[in-house]
Structure formats: C-alpha cells, structure tokens
Amino acid sequence: MPSRPGPDHIKTCQTVLEGWVRRELGALRMLRPYFGMHMRETGNDASQAVGPACLIEWGGESFGVRCVGPALECLERHRPRLGRTVLRALERYAFRTLPIYTPAVVMECASDVYWYGECDEEMALEEACGDDAEERRSMRDSMVTRAMFDSTFPRWALEGRTRLLGRRTLLQIAESASDRRIASVIESVLGLHAMNPPGYDWTFREGRFVGYSGVLAWGREDELTCRVLDDYEQMVSESGDYFETCGEVPIGVEDHEALTGWFEYMRSWCRATHGLDTLIWQLSEGDWSVK
Amino acid sequence: MNAHERDVKFNVSEEGPAEMHLRRAILVYGSKGGGQFATVHDIATAPGGGATILPGRPMTAFAVQRLARKLTKRREGGFIPEKLIFQDADTIAWWVPPSRRRVWFRCPEGQLIAGERSEVVSHPGLVFSVATARKWFVWAITGTARPTDRTKLFRAPYFNVWESGQVCVGNVDLPERASAEKLDEWTNAFFESWFTHPNVHAELVRYRGGAYRFWRDMLDGKHAEFPERTLVDLGRTLGEALQSRNAKHDD
C-alpha cells in the first residue's frame, strides 16, 4: 500500500498562524516580532502524566540602535513635560508588548552592572576603595558614572516619577500644533492610551530579561548607551540566568478556551505593538533638530 | 511602507522522537533453588562509544515496581474507547462503524477511468486488528451493531489487503505503536493511503465485472449505501480470527 503524502499539518498550522499574526500586526517599520509554537507529546514519566501540550512564545528581534533624543527634546521644548510624557508612554507600552532599551532602562542596567543596584557609583567606590581618595578617583575615571548619564540625558529622561501631561492637555497641544510631526506623535500616544493593552506579569519569569527589541539612544554622540548595554549583556550571558522571549504560555492541546484567550490577548497585543512601532518610527525618523 | 510585514515569523515545531541513551544496567542472579536477586549498575560511557558496567547496588522491590510501571506504561489504566473491542498483551482490535469516508485510488489508466481518483464513498462496518509486530489486519462486518466474538467476518473489499485480511503496509507512515489512543491514527493511515491493486487471488467482492468495476461504480456514486450483499463471507468469526492472528499472508 503506497503512502499518499498527506497534508503537512505543521506547515499548514504555521501558514495559518503566520497569516493571522501578520494581518493583526499590519505593516511594521521598526519592530520585528517573532512567534513560536512548540508542540510536545504526552510526558513519558508515569508519575507526571501530562497531556499533549504546546508552548507558545513570542518576542522581538532587535532593530538596532536609533536616536530619539532630538525628537523628545523638541517635544519638551514645544511644551514642558511633553517629551517626558511621550517617553513614559513609550516605555509603558513597550513593557506590555516588546520592551525597548530607553535611557531609564539603560541606567537600571548600569546600576545592576556597576553600582551594586544603587542610583550612582558611590557605594561601589566605597566597597572597592574605602577611603583611599586616589584609588577612588582612579576607579571613577575608568568606570561608568552617574555624571555620565546626567551629561548624556536630560534629567527628565531618567526619572520615572514625574508629573505627566493628561489626555485633555495632549489633545489641546495636538490641535494647536503647527508642526504636523508633533501632532502625529501625540496622536500615537493617545492611540496607545486608548488601546490600553493588558500588562504582562514579568515577575514570574526567572532570570534577567535580555530580549529587548531595540535600543533608543539619545543622540549620535551617545556612546554611553552602547557601552553600558555591552557590559550588561556580557554580564548576563556569563551568568547564564536570562531569558529572551517577551512572553510564553503553555496551553494544553485540547484546551480550546485557553487558546481562544491567547488569541484575544494577542489581538490587543498586536494593535499596541503596531502603535508602538509607529511611535518609535516617528521619534527616530527625520531631522527633529530643525523646527 | 511595509518593509517588515513579511518578516514576521510564526514558527511551529513538533518535538521529535526522544533520543535514547544507555543509563543503567540490571544484572539478574539466580540460584539452583530458584532464588532471584538483581543489582542496578551505573554505566560509564567512553568517548568512543564503549560502555562499562560500574559496581552496582541491590535493586529494591520499589525500584522494580517503578521500572515495571514505566516499561509497561501502555498498559496503564484509562478510559476505554467505545470502538475498542479487543486487547491483550500483543494485539489491539477496534471497530469502525459503517460510514462515509474519502478513499484514494491510483490504478492503471482505464481501470477506474482516470489513473488517480478520490471520492467520499460509503463503507461497511470494519474491524481492524494490530499486533505489536506490525501485523495489521482489516475485515468487514455487516450491520451497524458493535461486533462480538461471534460476529461473522467478511473480506474487506479493499485493494492492497491480502486474503487473510492483512494490510500491505508498503511505505505507509504508521503510528509508532498500537494503543487505545491511536485507533483513529491507524484508521486514518489506512484510508489516507493509495489503493493501487487487489492483493487477493480469490474474489475480493461479489460483483459483476469484478473488483475494479465495483470500485469504479462506487467512485461514480452508483451506491449511496455500501452494498453489503457484495461482501465475501470468510466463514469464520471475529473470535476465531483474533485467536489465529499468526496466519501468514499469501504474497
């Protein structure tokens, strides 16, 4: 009885899912999400009888380094707190979809790598050099310091707890802005607020997250961001205790309700990802130093 | 601008068959008086592939039971599918009630008109039987009742099935083992393969014009219901067939 090549169910499944996620995401300019569904048979260990299941995971490949400093500073000049409001929105929705290295995240990395978790290098100097002023000066000269951050980024780009502009104010600014780019950025932020995608609980993931979808440096002369991130990723990779995917969900193959729930979640996720992509594109494209 | 739209990937993968490694050795000792004793030994594997049995320790009764449970996992308890009609240490048999299913034929040009044909047609009730040695049988039965050991068997009216009822496996991709959970996979493997030629020298069906004419008419939709009158009586019951599973096929 000759075999009749049947349909390749895996390939069919992949084609359908890929088509679905592309339709939901729409065209992206910056972000590069990826998805995986890994199916496994029933566990072999009699003591752990688990049914067939699949693990769905997703994340983003890095789009590289883009500069957003000129755009955010332009917004801040246009209206105080507008730049920081946009930046906070970007960070907020990136952590709900595809996290991006922003100045505040980079400083957290520096704190982790160099400063013993503190907000500057003083504790690290104290631990390493004690009261030896010469040694402290020498170490400070060779390390990443808080002063470097303060000279690279405006203070508001590093502080998370600042008052932000509300929706009504943003609408007013957008309506009155003569610069179409400013109005567009505000519309993108308001769009993300309106979508309000569900948060992601990062606390149950073990290890440090390194799967950032890109780096938002401040300006072309910003060497600090890449220096810190190189050291951070090197430290994390040596520890071996890290993860790269932005989400993972194990679902029983016959648990249709859970699968439906995941599709619903991803619809919202995809819409927000598209909105985030647009915002990053707007902030990193064109010459914002010219107004 | 849609530069990256086509770049979004959704990779779907399936866990492949588990790789097996030599882990431990069990040495069984026996005395003339019938006493038994077993020891469990770790294994040292050399880079070149050779293995050495290391010093062992007595195997406890608990370890024996745990190992036995793992090795005989397929016989652990569970719900019994309605279609399952027989199971022993070697063989599993199940019933497929009369149904309409798609069949696929690839025959010499002209025999079924086109060289390749596929239609959804009616089928009689069937009983499949699979032994661990990949001995795979199929027989037909009449009626819609769940078969018993006294149910009369008829020749399965299909190509690529020998007179004994054994299915010519060819290069069909079969499920790894026959178990209660895999019944549909085995059934699908049968119907989703090509039927290419009759394997019986005797009568496959009682039909004027023979087997090819029968299937041509079936594929042309001349019989909305499967014509049970065409089935060839094998002169034995299901119970008898399952007791004589070692019959050789006549290839």
Boltz contact constraints between the chains, C-beta under 6 A:
constraints:
  - contact:
      token1: [A, 1]
      token2: [B, 160]
      max_distance: 6.0
  - contact:
      token1: [A, 1]
      token2: [B, 168]
      max_distance: 6.0
  - contact:
      token1: [A, 1]
      token2: [B, 170]
      max_distance: 6.0
  - contact:
      token1: [A, 1]
      token2: [B, 172]
      max_distance: 6.0
  - contact:
      token1: [A, 1]
      token2: [B, 193]
      max_distance: 6.0
  - contact:
      token1: [A, 2]
      token2: [B, 170]
      max_distance: 6.0
  - contact:
      token1: [A, 2]
      token2: [B, 194]
      max_distance: 6.0
  - contact:
      token1: [A, 3]
      token2: [B, 171]
      max_distance: 6.0
  - contact:
      token1: [A, 3]
      token2: [B, 172]
      max_distance: 6.0
  - contact:
      token1: [A, 3]
      token2: [B, 173]
      max_distance: 6.0
  - contact:
      token1: [A, 3]
      token2: [B, 193]
      max_distance: 6.0
  - contact:
      token1: [A, 4]
      token2: [B, 104]
      max_distance: 6.0
  - contact:
      token1: [A, 4]
      token2: [B, 193]
      max_distance: 6.0
  - contact:
      token1: [A, 4]
      token2: [B, 194]
      max_distance: 6.0
  - contact:
      token1: [A, 6]
      token2: [B, 192]
      max_distance: 6.0
  - contact:
      token1: [A, 10]
      token2: [B, 12]
      max_distance: 6.0
  - contact:
      token1: [A, 10]
      token2: [B, 14]
      max_distance: 6.0
  - contact:
      token1: [A, 13]
      token2: [B, 12]
      max_distance: 6.0
  - contact:
      token1: [A, 14]
      token2: [B, 12]
      max_distance: 6.0
  - contact:
      token1: [A, 17]
      token2: [B, 10]
      max_distance: 6.0
  - contact:
      token1: [A, 18]
      token2: [B, 10]
      max_distance: 6.0
  - contact:
      token1: [A, 21]
      token2: [B, 8]
      max_distance: 6.0
  - contact:
      token1: [A, 21]
      token2: [B, 10]
      max_distance: 6.0
  - contact:
      token1: [A, 22]
      token2: [B, 5]
      max_distance: 6.0
  - contact:
      token1: [A, 22]
      token2: [B, 8]
      max_distance: 6.0
  - contact:
      token1: [A, 27]
      token2: [B, 2]
      max_distance: 6.0
  - contact:
      token1: [A, 27]
      token2: [B, 5]
      max_distance: 6.0
  - contact:
      token1: [A, 28]
      token2: [B, 4]
      max_distance: 6.0
  - contact:
      token1: [A, 29]
      token2: [B, 1]
      max_distance: 6.0
  - contact:
      token1: [A, 32]
      token2: [B, 4]
      max_distance: 6.0
  - contact:
      token1: [A, 32]
      token2: [B, 7]
      max_distance: 6.0
  - contact:
      token1: [A, 33]
      token2: [B, 8]
      max_distance: 6.0
  - contact:
      token1: [A, 34]
      token2: [B, 9]
      max_distance: 6.0
  - contact:
      token1: [A, 35]
      token2: [B, 10]
      max_distance: 6.0
  - contact:
      token1: [A, 36]
      token2: [B, 11]
      max_distance: 6.0
  - contact:
      token1: [A, 37]
      token2: [B, 12]
      max_distance: 6.0
  - contact:
      token1: [A, 38]
      token2: [B, 13]
      max_distance: 6.0
  - contact:
      token1: [A, 39]
      token2: [B, 14]
      max_distance: 6.0
  - contact:
      token1: [A, 40]
      token2: [B, 15]
      max_distance: 6.0
  - contact:
      token1: [A, 46]
      token2: [B, 69]
      max_distance: 6.0
  - contact:
      token1: [A, 46]
      token2: [B, 70]
      max_distance: 6.0
  - contact:
      token1: [A, 46]
      token2: [B, 73]
      max_distance: 6.0
